[in-house]
Amino acid sequence: MPGCVKILDAAESLFASHGVDGVSIREIAEAAGISKATVFHHFDSKEALYQAVVRRSCKGIVALVAQMAAREDGNPLASLADYRRHDLQETLAHADVVRLVLRELTLGRDDQARQLSEEVFGEHFVRLRRLIEKAQHAGELKTDVDAGLAAVSVVSINLFLFLVWPVLKHLPDTPFVRIEDAAESMFTLLLDGMARSGSVSGSQA
C-alpha cells in the first residue's frame, strides 16, 4: 500500500538519523505527509513500526536463504558462498538500517532484541543453520562444529567488516583495500577451519 510505504520510508530516515527514542509518531506522520491516526491505522506502536522497517530491509537476503534451502540438489558450500556475498551487498545497500539496529541493540533492551529474534532474524538463522548442516551431512564440513555457531560466524564476517571498515582501510600497510575482497578472504579462512580433512573449501567458496 502506498501509504504504508510512505510511513516506512519516513520512519527509516528519521530512525536512522535520531534513533527510535529520538523520534515521535507525530514527526513520522508529518514527514510522510499523513495524519498520526493513519500511522496508527497501519502500525500499533512505534516499536511495531521499527520492526517493520528492519523486516523490510531484510527481505532480499531472507528470500535468498529460503531459495537456497529449497534447492535440494545444490552444492551447500557454493550456496553458502552465494549467501555471504549477497548478505554483504544487502548490508551495504541498507547501511542506515544496519547502523540503526546495531545502535538500538547497544542500549541493552532485551524485549526489543527478543522481538527482532522472533519476528525478523529467527527464521533467517534457522534456514542458514540448516544449510550448514546440509554441508556437514555431505561430508564437506566438520560435524563436530555446531551449525548454529558456524552460521553466526558466517554472518559475523560481513557485520564485523561493515562496522570497522573505516579503521581497517587506514591501518599501516593495510590488506583491507576492498571490503568485498576482504570478506571473501575471511570467508575462505573460516571454511578452511571448518572443512573436513581432504575437502578444499576455498575452491568451492
Stockholm file with secondary structure:
# STOCKHOLM 1.0

chainA/1-205         MPGCVKILDAAESLFASHGVDGVSIREIAEAAGISKATVFHHFDSKEALYQAVVRRSCKGIVALVAQMAAREDGNPLASLADYRRHDLQETLAHADVVRLVLRELTLGRDDQARQLSEEVFGEHFVRLRRLIEKAQHAGELKTDVDAGLAAVSVVSINLFLFLVWPVLKHLPDTPFVRIEDAAESMFTLLLDGMARSGSVSGSQA
#=GR chainA/1-205 SS CHHHHHHHHHHHHHHHHHCSTTCCHHHHHHHHTSCHHHHHHHCSSHHHHHHHHHHHHTHHHHHHHHHHHHCTTSCHHHHHHHHHHHHHHHHHHTHHHHHHHHHHHTTTCHHHHHHHIIIIIHHHHHHHHHHHHHHHHTTSBCTTSCHHHHHHHHHHHHHHHHHHHHHHTTSTTCSCSCHHHHHHHHHHHHHHHHBCTTCCSGGGC
#=GC SS_cons         CHHHHHHHHHHHHHHHHHCSTTCCHHHHHHHHTSCHHHHHHHCSSHHHHHHHHHHHHTHHHHHHHHHHHHCTTSCHHHHHHHHHHHHHHHHHHTHHHHHHHHHHHTTTCHHHHHHHIIIIIHHHHHHHHHHHHHHHHTTSBCTTSCHHHHHHHHHHHHHHHHHHHHHHTTSTTCSCSCHHHHHHHHHHHHHHHHBCTTCCSGGGC
//
